[in-house]
Amino acid sequence: MDKKHLLIQLQSLRLKLHEIAEARGSLTDPDVLAISEEADQLIVALQHIQKNEITPITIRRDN
């Protein structure tokens, strides 16, 4: 999956999470927790993509 798709998916989950948490009146509701865990997985995937996008900088020492 590409970064843009994951970001769109994460935004959608964030909105869904907010709606369900508000409707259920609890952040510990099983449905809220399930959506939160799914969002966490997307965040980790995005972090891996971002880590791979960063080009390592080589330090050159001139003597």
Secondary structure as UniProt FT lines:
FT   HELIX           3..24
FT   TURN            27..28
FT   HELIX           30..53
//
